[in-house]
Structure formats: structure tokens, C-alpha cells
Amino acid sequence: MTDQVASNPNFAAPIEDAGVYERSFLQETPAGDFVILTFKGDDPKADFAKIMGNMPAEFAKFAKIVQ
């Protein structure tokens, strides 16, 4: 998935199309690292639904792997 994000400049298009502002933070801990994503928009529920509805088909496969 990381390769896809790096090689596809349009990967963030669903987030941009929803009119949402995204921020990401890397949290490094002794137990491992993780990323915190925050999204800011006018209608969080509708914005999130729009983002998920416009994600590439490959994202669904990735989401199943990481659950």
C-alpha cells in the first residue's frame, strides 16, 4: 500500500474531493510506531462516507488485511 501511495499522485483525491483537511502525526514509541490521522470538515459523518465511497478498490483489500 505504501508503494501505491508513493507512486500514485491521485491517491489523496478522495480526501481532497470531500473538501476535508487532513493532518497526520507520527507517534514513535518503544513498543512500535503508529500514525494518527485527523480530518476536519463541515459534516464529519457525510465527509467520511464520501471519502470511503471514493477510495480505490485496492483500499478495501488493504483495509481487510489491517483489521
Secondary structure, DSSP 8 states (H G I E B T S, - for coil): -HHHHHH-TTTTHHHHHTT-EEEEEEEEETTEEEEEEEEE-S-HHHHHHHHHHTS-HHHHHHHHHH-
